[in-house]
């Protein structure tokens, strides 16, 4: 049974939602028979960002979000509401350290890792680096180092970042989501049949996975 999850690295709900899915898979009776496809969904679609020096000053996440939330204070309050959910998932959460950036290159690294069977590991590492450690995902050396930690060949990662490989795949993931009726993330689709909120608890996700496995023919 295949499970597709659409996320964006810049989405804090996707951070804990991705962990909740992994936790659910570990406890689901159907876990060993489930294949997860990690799909890209850029909240602000764009091409690859240029390599950025991690010492370069950038606006804080709160300042960047102020135009969407109405004020910096409202942005801080929004992150404060998310913090307990991240903590419940066992995750560190430091939005004060986040260096906002375009996420195309990070998504391309996930696609690269997927080709080596390491997508979940890459997603987990990239999310933690961005939301808990303040690592700069606009810096090519940082991206290479992070995916190399989970087993992706560093030279291949550099080669991908030097070109446009996987960029069409990232855009295609978003088009597929929109065609499915998905307009926000995280979103989970089970066996091409069931659309599940990506912010569901691990317990609810595990129960839904088990119920779906009973009705979906084995593939």
Rosetta blueprint (number, residue, H / E / L):
1 X L
2 X E
3 X E
4 X E
5 X E
6 X E
7 X E
8 X L
9 X L
10 X L
11 X L
12 X H
13 X H
14 X H
15 X H
16 X H
17 X H
18 X H
19 X H
20 X H
21 X H
22 X H
23 X H
24 X H
25 X H
26 X H
27 X H
28 X L
29 X L
30 X L
31 X H
32 X H
33 X H
34 X L
35 X E
36 X E
37 X E
38 X E
39 X E
40 X E
41 X L
42 X L
43 X L
44 X L
45 X L
46 X L
47 X L
48 X L
49 X L
50 X L
51 X L
52 X L
53 X L
54 X L
55 X L
56 X L
57 X L
58 X L
59 X L
60 X E
61 X H
62 X H
63 X H
64 X H
65 X H
66 X H
67 X H
68 X H
69 X H
70 X L
71 X L
72 X H
73 X H
74 X H
75 X H
76 X H
77 X H
78 X H
79 X H
80 X H
81 X H
82 X H
83 X H
84 X H
85 X H
86 X H
87 X H
88 X H
89 X L
90 X L
91 X L
92 X L
93 X L
94 X L
95 X H
96 X H
97 X H
98 X L
99 X E
100 X L
101 X L
102 X L
103 X L
104 X H
105 X H
106 X H
107 X H
108 X H
109 X H
110 X H
111 X H
112 X H
113 X H
114 X H
115 X L
116 X L
117 X L
118 X L
119 X H
120 X H
121 X H
122 X H
123 X H
124 X H
125 X H
126 X H
127 X H
128 X H
129 X H
130 X H
131 X H
132 X L
133 X L
134 X L
135 X L
136 X L
137 X L
138 X L
139 X L
140 X H
141 X H
142 X H
143 X H
144 X H
145 X H
146 X H
147 X H
148 X H
149 X H
150 X L
151 X L
152 X L
153 X L
154 X H
155 X H
156 X H
157 X H
158 X H
159 X H
160 X H
161 X H
162 X H
163 X L
164 X L
165 X L
166 X L
167 X H
168 X H
169 X H
170 X H
171 X H
172 X H
173 X H
174 X H
175 X H
176 X H
177 X H
178 X H
179 X H
180 X H
181 X L
182 X L
183 X L
184 X L
185 X L
186 X L
187 X E
188 X E
189 X E
190 X E
191 X L
192 X L
193 X L
194 X E
195 X E
196 X E
197 X E
198 X L
199 X L
200 X L
201 X L
202 X H
203 X H
204 X H
205 X H
206 X H
207 X H
208 X H
209 X H
210 X H
211 X H
212 X H
213 X H
214 X H
215 X H
216 X L
217 X L
218 X L
219 X L
